């Protein structure tokens, strides 16, 4: 009985937290562009509790945010001079 009552109570508290956070942000007129709201993180953790695959998604998202983005996309090194309109392409030696 306690488990059946506590899960709906937790959902209700999370919804109340989301509404209160939304009202608080409108009253303060803050538009925070970065980060995850507290209610969003709470909903993610609650979903991860119910669905095991959500935990993997959250871990992957955290790992992805820590990885460095490279400017080079793996293309061969070419020299492009936009001012003079010259592109230098190097041909690879494909003999085995």
Buried (B, 14 or more C-beta within 10 A) or exposed (E): EEEEEEEEEEEEEBEEBBEEBEEEEEEEEEEEEEEEBEBEEBBBEBBBEEEEEBBEEBEEEEEEEEEEEEEEEEEEEEEEEEEEEEEEEEEEEEEE
